[in-house]
Structure formats: C-alpha cells, structure tokens
C-alpha cells in the first residue's frame, strides 16, 4: 500500500461537487476524486485544524470508535469499481482488526481527525492516478497543512 497525503480540495466548474487530490507521500502521482460539499468541508476543517462548537459526522464517528474501545489504524483505498473508488476503515478492536467499507472521502475525513495513515493500493494508483506534467505550466502544488 502506498502512503497518501491530501494535496488540495477545489470546487469543480459546475460548483456542486469538489475535487479531492491525494498525492503519494513519496512520489509524484496524484489521485483525483470527486467528492460532495459536506465531505469537502469536513476534510478542509480537519486539514486546517479548526474546531467547531458542534461535531461533524466524522467527529462523531471518531468518538464512537474510541469510546467503544476501538482504534482506527488506517484508511485504505483499495479498489475501483464502476468508476467509483472503494475504501475501508481498518479498526483495531478487542476482538481483532475489523475492516469496514466506506467512501474514500469519509475515510479521508476520519483519518485526518484520528491522525492515521491514508493509503492506496498500487492497482488503484495504476488505474486512476495522474502524474503532473513537467512542462512548467502548472503551479507549484504543495500538500495542505
């Protein structure tokens, strides 16, 4: 599995959806995925370190996992089916590791809150990642912090 980091979030031209860009931590490939407004807001809030007076759903899920004795280990984007990314939460429980299906955007929002790795399989990267051109036309993109 390849460690990933949030590179950026941008609104699509239509304005109803957002584009999440994940970049491999030690490479050039970028994994673009279209996500909804709520997930984009939750990810941006976590990246920027903002605390809200009331929890987002991702904050709630993080709290529920911990209070039930679990620990999020990582979020893995492991497949692409019918042009949709497939991800899973890997949660350590007193009874062993449990894998829970999730949307990648929800997994990313949760991983950022829990401070755990976001990883993608090589198959996903080969099928869907892009490598920015080196013709000098693109801006110098850096990971969000």
Beta strands, then each sheet from edge to edge (+ up, - down):
strand 1: 2-11
strand 2: 18-24
strand 3: 29-35
strand 4: 71-81
strand 5: 84-93
strand 6: 96-102
strand 7: 117-120
strand 8: 130-131
sheet 1: 6+ 5- 4+ 7+ 1- 2+ 3- 8+
end
